[in-house]
Amino acid sequence: MTQMEQTPDKAQKVIDKLKEAVKQSTVKAVVDTAKSTYGSDMKAADKRQIESKLNHEADRMIDKLHTNYEIERNVIENQRVAEQQARYETGKTSEQIDKEFEQKQKKAMEKFNEELTSAISDFAKESTKETVKTVETKKKEREKETIEDGVRDHLRGFSRTIPSFLMAYGDNTVTLATFDTIIPDKVFLEVTSITLDQFKFLRDGGDYVEEETGQTKHFDGQLFDSVVFDDSVKEFFALKKKLADYFDEKSVEDIFDYIPPQKTNQIFTPKTMVKKMVDMLEQENPGCFDMPDKTFIDLYMKSGLYITEIVKRLYQSDEMKKQFPDNKERLKHIFEKQVYGLAPTEIIYKIATSYILGFDEDTKDIKHNFRQLDALPYAKDGTLEEVLEELYPEQ
């Protein structure tokens, strides 16, 4: 579909042209078809919003695939350089090695093109469904008049937020009846766009005054099934416990596979991508996980997966084992002296630390260097280094 073996500038131009082609051939066609189908029911503002969202999703889809391809291409090139340096040991000629890795690069590009073709096809189908769903939703929203329906609309994605709240604040004793007692109102509003009082109104019901008529009416509540809710909580924590040991290399899943992304910045990097990131870190800094005085920091933690991957590499290092033969002492040193992290919000901080320190039930005595702080504004105004010195004065 596209030739990526070019200079970075030319490659980016190819990607930009591809993005524009997808927008013109796919996004525009989907939006125009929806407009033709719905007529006046699809407002001009809706059309602009849908088109902008789909364009953004198309860009993100292509950028993600391209980034993965670039990572794979760089890994292959690093392997080629390593084999060239060791060719006298392997008996291969320089030409043989180059030819072998040219084939690997060719296969990587073919894989990229196949994934791109498939992704664009899937995107076209999903965009059509998403557009229909969006227009239908907006039609219904314009028809709603009562306070029950208004608040219910805000809770459309409420079920998606429950795992995040449980991960951050809950335990397996939480029920629908006690759910509102474990979460700060500010955090609940930030994630769900409604207050805890509104949630309790939907759960328990109550009187309200109808705006148009001024009449007092009663809402029965009971929008949530307590049996289903309570059982789901227990299932979530059973799963969390099962997947807690991130030192287990046989485990291909983690709990974040079961926590949907939120409207806020709670978007978790997949484990496969985290491993590639740490692999690249090690390639650029050979032996970094063998040094007990080497420090690592994640300035914008989300799930904590990046930190746990670093902890695993340090913990499993043969050199680190020599320095700290006792497993507990080695972990203690890693958490107290080597790994650091900042989380931008309270809920993300609690989610990340719950995961990072949740590999064992007996972690209460582990001291750590994870803090709740949004590093972005300090990075923008150039004061982040001073802030870090204040947070970690002894480091």
N, C-alpha and C positions, 0 to 999 in steps of 0.2 A: 504494500500500500504506500509506503513511504521509505525513502532511503535516508538512513541516519548516520552513515559513515561519512561525515562531513565535519567542517570546522564548527565550533560551538555556535558562532553567529549564523552560519548557514543552516545548521540544524534547527536553531530556534525559529528561523524564518519559515522552515518547512512545517514546524509544529504550529506556528501562528496561522499559516495558510490552511492547515488541516482543521484547526479550530473554527476558522471562518467558514470553511466548506460545510462542516457539521451544522453550524448555526443556520446557514442558508438552506441547506438541503433537508435538514431534519427538524430543527426547532421551528423555523418559519412555517414549514409545511404543517406541523402539528398544530401550531397556534392558529394559522389561517383556516384549517379545517374545523377547529373548534369554534371559531368565530362564525363561520358559515353555518354550522350546525345550530348554535345557540342564539345567533342573532342578537337582539337587544338584551337578552339575559346575560350576555357576556359584556360587561362594561369595559370602556376604554382603559380604565385604571387596572381592571383585572387582567386585561390583555397585556399591558405593559409589565405588570408584576410577574405574570406567568412567564413571559418571554425572557425577562431579565433573570429570573430564577433558573430557567432551563439553560440559558446561555452560561450562567455561572457553573451549573452542574456539568455541562459539557466541557468547559475549560478545566474544571477540577478533575474530571474523569481522564481526560487526555494527559494532563500534567502528572497525575498519579502513575499512569502506565508508563509515561516517558521517564519519570524519575526511577521507577523500578528497573526499566531497561538500562538506564545509565549506570545504576548501581551494579547490575549484573555485568555490563560491559567493562566497567572499571575493575571488577573482581577478576574477570578473565584476563585482562591486560596485566594485572599484578601477578597472576599465576604464570603468565607467559614470561615476564621479566625474571621471575624466580627460577623457572626452568632453564632459561638461557644462562643464568649465572651458575647453575648446577649441571650444565650439559656434559661437562667432562666426567662427571660421576655417573651419569645415565647412559653415556655413549651416543646420545642423539646429536645430530648436527644442528646448527643454527637454523638452516633452511627447513629441516624436518619439524622443528619446534614451531617456527613461524607458520608453517602450513597447517599444522595440527590446530593451532589456536585461531588461525583464520577461519577454519571450519567451525570452531566453537562460537566465534563472533557472528558468523553467518547464521548459525542455528539460533543464537540469541536474538538476532534481528528478525528471523522468520517467526520465532515465538512471539516477539513484540507485535509484529504485523497481524498475526492470527488473533492475538488477544485484543488488539485494537479493533479489528473487523467485528469480532464477536461483541465487544463492549458497545460499539456504535449501534449494532443491531438491537441489542438488549435495551440500550438507551432510548431508541426510537419507540420501542414497545412500551417501556415504562413511562416515557414522557407523555404518550397518549393517555395512558391510564391516569397518570398524575394530573394531567390537564383536565380531563373529564371530572375527576374527583374534586379538584379545586373549584371548578365552575359550579358543579352541583352543590358543593359545600357552601359557596358564597350565595347561591340562590336561596338555600335554606336559611342561611344566617339573616338574610334580609327580611325573611318572613317571620322571624321569631319576635315575640312581643313581651313575653312574661319573664319575670326575674329568674324563675327556675331554669328556663331554657337558656337565658343569658349566662348564668353561672355554669350550667352544664357544658356550654360551648367552651368556656375557659378550661374545663376539665377533660376536653377531648383526648388529650394525651396524658392524662393523669396516671394511668396504669404504667406508662413508660418510666415514670419518675420513681415508682415505689422501690425497685432494686437499689437505686442510688441512695435513697434515704436509709434503707435497711443496712447497706454497706457502711454508711457513715455513722449512723446513730443507733442502730437497732441490735437486737439479739433475738433468739428463737422464742422469747416469751412475749414478743409484741403481737398484739391482735388489732383488729379493726377498731375495737373500743378504746384502745390505748394509743393508737397510732399518732394522734395529734399531740400527745404528751411528750414524745421523744424528740420532736423537731422544733427548733427555734422558728418563730413566726417569720422573721426576716428571711431566713434561708428558704422556707417553704414558699414564700411569695416570689422570691428570686427564681426558683426553679419551675414553679407551676403557674405563676402569674395570678394566683388567687391567694387569699389569706386563709389562715387556719379556721377562722370563724366561718368563712364561706364553705370550707370543706365540711365543718361540723354541721352546717345548715343542710348540706346535701345528704349527709349521713343520718342526722337525727331529725331533721325537719324543724318546723317552727312557724310563727306568724310573720307576715311581712305586709308592707303597704304597697299596693299597686300604684305606680306612678301616675298613670293616665286617669284613674278614677278616684284615687285617694282612699279606696276601700281597704280594710284589713282582711287579708286572706290567710289561709293556713296551707302550708306545704308539708306533706307527710314524710318526706325524706326517703330513707331506705333505698338509695340509689346503688348501694354496694352490697354484694352478697358476703356476709360475714364468714360463712363456712368456707367459701372458695378463697377469700382473702387470707384467713388464718392458716389454711392448709398450704397456701402458696408461700407464706412466710416461712413455715417450717421446711418446705422443700428447698427454698433458697438457701437457708442456713446449712442444711445438710449438704447441699452442693458446694457452698463456700468452704466448708470444712474438708470435703473430699478433695478440692482443688487447691487447698491452702499451701501445700508443700511445693513451692516453686523450685526446690532443689531436685525434685524428681524429674529426671530427663525423659522418662517414659511418658509423661503427661503432655499431651498435645494441646490441651485446652487450658483456659484460665477463667476465672469468675467473670471477667469483663466480656467474655463471649455471651454472657447472659444479662448484661446491663446495657440497655439501649442508649445511644447518644441522646443528649438533651438539647433543648433550644439554646441553653447557655453554652459556656465553653467546655462542657463536659464531653469532649470527644476523645476517645482513647485510641492511641496508636496500636495497631495490631502487633501481636507477639512476633510474627515473622519479620516485620519491618524493624522492630526493636533489635532483634538478633543481628540483622544486617547492619544496623547503625553501630552496634557495639563491635561487630567484626571489623568494620571500617576503622573504628577508633583504635583497635588493637593493631591493625595493619599500619596505621600512621604513627603509632607509638609502640613499637615492638617491646614486649616484656613488661608493659605497664601494669599488668595484673600480678606480676611477681614481686612488686616493690611495696613493702609495708609502709613507706613514707609517701607514696603517691596518693593524691587526693582527687576526688571526682565530685562534680556538682551538677544537678539538674535544676536550672534556674526557673523552670516552668513545669513543675510536675503536674500530671493529670491522673494517671492510674497508679504510678509508681513502678510500672513494668521496666522502664529504663534502669532505674536504680537497682531493682532486684536482679536484673541480668548482670549488672556490674558486681553486685554482692556475690552472685554465684561464681563469676570468673575469679574473683579474689579468693573466695572460700575454697574453691577447688584447685587453686594453683599449688603445684608441688613445692615451689619455693616458699610460699606462704605457710604451707603445712610444716616445712622445716623450721621456720621462724616461730610458729605457734602450733605445736603438735596437738594441744588440747583444743577440741572443736569449739567449746564454749568461749575460751579465751581468744581464739581466732575471730569468732563472730563479734565478740566484745570490741576487739581492736578495730575491726572493719567499720562497725557502726559508730564508734566513738572518735576514730581518727581519720577515716578515709572517705566515707560517703556523706554527701550533703545534699539538701534539696529544699526548694521553695515552692509552695503551692499558692495560687492566686486567691482562692476563696476558702471559707471555712469548710464547706462540704467537700471540696476537692482535697483539702488537707486531710480531713478525716478518712476519706476513701483511700487515699494514697498510703497513709500510715497504717490503716487497718490491713491493707494488703501486704505492705512491706514487712510489717512486724507480725503478721498473722500466720507465718509458716509453722509456728509451734504455740501451744496453749500457754506455755510458761515463758512469756517474753516481757513480763512487767518490769523486770530489773534491767532490761537493756536500755542504756542511754543512747540517744541519737541526736543527729544534727538537722532534723527536718523542722521547718518553720513555715507558718502561714504568712506569706507576703507576696503581693503582686509586684514582680520585678520589672514589669514592662515600663511603667512611667519613669522609674529610676534609670533604666537603660536608655530611654529616650532623652532624658535631660543630662545624661553623663555622670550621674552620681551613684551608680550602682556599686562601684568599688568601695566607696565610703560606707554605704549601707551594709555591705557584706562584712566590712571590718568591725562595724558596730554589732552585728549579729554574732559574729564568730571572732571575738577579740583575742582569743588564745591560740588561734590557728595561724 
